[in-house]
Amino acid sequence: MDGRPVENAVRATVNAGESLPTPTGPGRFTIAEFRSDAIVLLPGAKEARTPLPWAALNTVPHLMRGRDWMPIGASSTLTATQAPSTIT
């Protein structure tokens, strides 16, 4: 194995320009492009470019190993847990 299991699977399964449903609801996102360092998604109505680094995505199998299903979710309300001045 070359250490890029998620990147290899994604590149073999989907194409740039493809629109896919979100896993948590009725939303959709588009795959904008594949870069050497990240996959770039266009989520939501505004389609804000959102790069997800391959280095982070390729750690998911290790995180999931030996675990059952993990819940995921989304929220349209964001609440700060720290005052902005305390975040470094």
JOPEPE-V991484 format. One record per residue. PSI is psi as a letter, one per 20 degrees, with the letter a starting at -180 (none if undefined). OMEGA is omega in whole degrees, 0 to 359 (none if undefined). Layout:
PSI|OMEGA ; PSI|OMEGA
This chain:
q|186 ; j|178 ; j|180 ; l|187 ; g|181 ; g|179 ; g|181 ; g|181 ; g|181 ; g|181 ; h|181 ; i|189 ; h|184 ; r|182 ; q|173 ; p|182 ; i|181 ; p|177 ; p|184 ; q|176 ; q|174 ; q|181 ; i|186 ; i|182 ; b|187 ; i|182 ; r|178 ; q|173 ; q|179 ; q|173 ; o|183 ; g|183 ; r|171 ; p|174 ; r|180 ; h|183 ; i|186 ; r|166 ; p|182 ; p|180 ; q|175 ; n|183 ; q|172 ; a|183 ; h|181 ; i|181 ; l|178 ; p|181 ; p|184 ; n|178 ; p|174 ; o|184 ; p|176 ; h|181 ; h|178 ; g|183 ; h|181 ; i|176 ; i|183 ; g|179 ; h|178 ; g|179 ; h|184 ; h|185 ; p|177 ; j|181 ; q|175 ; a|176 ; q|177 ; p|179 ; q|173 ; r|180 ; r|180 ; q|179 ; q|177 ; i|179 ; p|178 ; p|180 ; p|178 ; p|176 ; i|177 ; q|173 ; p|182 ; h|182 ; i|181 ; i|181 ; p|181 ; none|none
